Amino acid sequence: MGQVQNQIEALSRAGSAARSLGNLRQALLFQETALELARKARDPKWVAVTLTELAKSHALNRQYEAALDYAAQAGEIVQASSHLRPLAPFLANDLGTIHAMQGRFPEALRAFQDSARQAQAGEQTELLVRATLNGARAAIRLGHYAQATTGLREAGS
């Protein structure tokens, strides 16, 4: 990994840490800087990763339209590059979370189901369990208890 990629990764991680500590303004600053470097370096993986991190930070800041826009941009990059496709189920799970934060549970459920399906196909077990549990939560919010129970059984097996 080159020096620029190391800087991008460090900025992205610093942004995630700041977000975890509740400092969304600092998180956005780190992530926007990381995105700028990733775009200058023409590194699609890091552009997609930083866009996803920006989506998470904007969602926590209740800027849902910006969050969905960043997530959509990341999705376009991931779909355009076959070597980035393993990131797709993570992005779908994040998209489901953004929808759930907005109270848009039908959209959240679809995104979590998509994430789980892709994670299963890619043998990403930890994400499969997380997406399945998230889907069960969304199903419960929709009153689809049988579907939630099935999802929870699948996550436990």
N, C-alpha and C positions, 0 to 999 in steps of 0.2 A: 504494500500500500504506500502510495507516495505521500509527500509532506502535505500537500493540499488536502488529500483525502483524510489524513490524520487530523488536520485542523477542522474539517467539516464534521468528522465523527465527534471530536471533542466538543465543538459548539453544540452539536445536536444533543449529546449527553448532558451538557451543562443546561441546555434548555429543558430537557426532561426533568432534571433534578430541580431546577427552579420551579417548574410547574408542580412537582410533587410537594414542594415546600409552600405552595400557594402564591408564589411571586410570578403571576402571569405576565406582567409587563416585562420583567427580565427574561422570562421564558421566550416570549415572542421576539425580543431583541436578539437573543442567541440564535433562535431558529431562523429568523429572517436573514441573519448574517450567514448562517450555514447554507441556506438556500441560494443566496447570491453567489457564494463560492462554488457550490455544486453546479450551478448553471454556467458560470464562467469556465469551470473545468470540463463541462459537457459530460458529466457523469450521471447517467440516467438513474442508476441505483440510488445515489445519494440525493438526487433531486426528488425522487419518489419518497424516500424515507423522510426527508425534511418537510416535504409537503404534508405527509401523514402526521408528523409531529405538530406542525402548524395547525392542522385540522383539529387535533386533540386539544391544543391550547385554546383555540378559538371556541370550541364547544364548551370547555370549562368556563370560559368568559361569557357564555351565553350568546355568542355571536355565531348562531347556527348557520346562517346563509354563507358566511365566510368559511366556516368549517366544512360545509358540504361542497363548496367550490374547491377548496384545497384537496379534499378527498377525491373529488371527480378528476382533478388534474393528475393526482397520483395514480388513480385507476387507469387513466389513458396511457400513461407511461408504462405501467406494469403490463397492460394488455398488448402494447406494441412491441414488447421485448420478451422473447420466449425465456431467456435466462432469468428474468425477473418474476416470472409467473408464480414461483413459490411464495412471493409476498402477497399475492392476491387474496388468499383466505384471511390473512391478518387484516388487510385493508377492509374486507367485507365485514369482519367482526367489529372493527372500529366504526365503520359506517352504521352498523346496527346500534352501537352504543350512542352515536350522535342522534339517531332517530329516537331511541328510547329516552334520551335526555329531553327531547322535545315533546314527549308523550305520543309520538307517532308509532304506536306499537305494531300495527300491521306491517309497516315498512321495516321496522326493527326486526320483527320475526322473520321476514323474508331474507334480510341481510344475514342474520345469524344462521338460518338454514343453509344459505348459499356458502357461508364460511365453513360450516360443519361439513358440507358435501365436498368442498374443495380440500379441506384439511384431511378428510378421510382418504380421498384419492391420492393425496400427496404424502400419506402416512405421517401426518403431523399430529401425533396423538394428544399432546398437551393442548394444542389449539382446538382440536376436535372436541375435547371435554369442555373447554371454556366456552366455545361457541354453542355447544349443545345446552349447557347450563344457562347461558344467556338467552337462548331461544326458549327454554322452559320458563324463564322469568317473564319474557314477553308474552308467551302463551297464557300464563296465569293472569297477567294484566288484562288480557283480552277475554278472560273467562273460559279459555279452552283448556280445561283441567285434564282431560284425557290425553290431549296432545302433550301437555306439560309432563304428565306422569310417564308417558312413553319416552320422552326426551331424557328425563332423569334416569330411567332404567337403562337407556342406551349409554348415558354418560358413566354409569356405574359398572358397566360390563367391559 
